[in-house]
Amino acid sequence: MEHVIEIIKTNSKKPKIAHIGYLYHFQKECSNFIRWRCSKFTSLKCPSVLKTSLDIEKPIFIIIDHDHVHTSNKNAVAALKLKNKMNEKAQISYATPSQIFAESVSNVPHEVLVELPKEEHVKRTIRNHRGYNDPSKPACRKELVIEGEWCLYG
């Protein structure tokens, strides 16, 4: 059995883990291991649990308890990575959500596109991530700092 664990960043504090086409989310930290629950636990009542070492940044596979009640879906994992890639691109570029979406899905197989949410929902998420890099609003004029080429007089 293949024991390659891939960490996928999410909006929550803890990342998700992809392992042979299954997605797991953080459940709890035990004394000797971290317990990750199958992401289909609520929708399909999947009892599968993945246990890794205590290092959350570079976890080492220990064991899988219980079998999955559904098939693996590598396309869903690829779709989650694609969504993360679009959100990261939104934070660093000034392209419109339509441009980011079009560039990201241009060379993606149809099987992966089926797993993505609706285009409008993805674009809304891109717009929401866009504001994370905006500078904080100053409370008074003295707190306002203009840097770079916009600052003519020091």
Backbone hydrogen bonds, N-H to C=O, Kabsch-Sander energy under -0.5 kcal/mol:
donor,donor_aa,acceptor,acceptor_aa,energy
5,I,3,H,-0.6
6,E,18,A,-2.4
8,I,16,K,-3.0
16,K,8,I,-3.1
17,I,24,Y,-2.6
18,A,6,E,-2.9
19,H,22,Y,-2.5
22,Y,19,H,-1.8
24,Y,17,I,-2.6
25,H,37,R,-2.8
26,F,15,P,-0.6
27,Q,35,R,-2.5
28,K,35,R,-1.6
30,C,28,K,-0.6
30,C,33,F,-2.6
34,I,52,T,-2.3
35,R,28,K,-3.1
36,W,34,I,-0.5
36,W,50,L,-3.1
37,R,25,H,-2.5
38,C,48,S,-1.8
39,S,23,L,-2.8
41,F,38,C,-1.6
44,L,40,K,-2.2
45,K,41,F,-0.8
46,C,40,K,-1.2
49,V,65,D,-2.4
50,L,36,W,-2.9
51,K,63,I,-2.9
52,T,34,I,-2.2
53,S,60,I,-1.6
56,I,54,L,-0.9
62,I,51,K,-2.5
63,I,51,K,-1.2
65,D,49,V,-2.9
65,D,63,I,-0.5
73,N,21,G,-2.7
77,V,73,N,-1.2
78,A,74,K,-2.2
79,A,75,N,-2.3
80,L,76,A,-2.1
81,K,77,V,-2.0
82,L,78,A,-2.2
83,K,79,A,-2.3
84,N,80,L,-2.1
85,K,81,K,-2.3
86,M,82,L,-2.2
87,N,83,K,-2.2
88,E,84,N,-2.4
89,K,85,K,-2.2
90,A,86,M,-2.0
91,Q,87,N,-1.3
92,I,88,E,-1.1
93,S,89,K,-1.8
100,I,96,T,-2.5
101,F,97,P,-2.6
102,A,98,S,-2.6
103,E,99,Q,-2.6
104,S,100,I,-2.0
105,V,101,F,-2.2
106,S,102,A,-0.7
108,V,105,V,-1.0
112,V,109,P,-0.8
113,L,109,P,-1.7
114,V,110,H,-1.8
115,E,111,E,-0.5
115,E,112,V,-0.8
116,L,112,V,-0.6
116,L,113,L,-0.8
122,V,118,K,-2.0
123,K,119,E,-2.4
124,R,120,E,-2.0
125,T,121,H,-2.1
126,I,122,V,-2.2
127,R,123,K,-2.4
128,N,124,R,-2.3
129,H,125,T,-2.0
130,R,126,I,-1.3
131,G,127,R,-0.7
131,G,128,N,-0.5
132,Y,129,H,-1.2
133,N,130,R,-0.9
134,D,131,G,-1.2
143,E,140,C,-0.7
144,L,141,R,-0.7
147,E,145,V,-0.6
150,W,147,E,-0.9
151,C,148,G,-1.4
152,L,150,W,-0.8
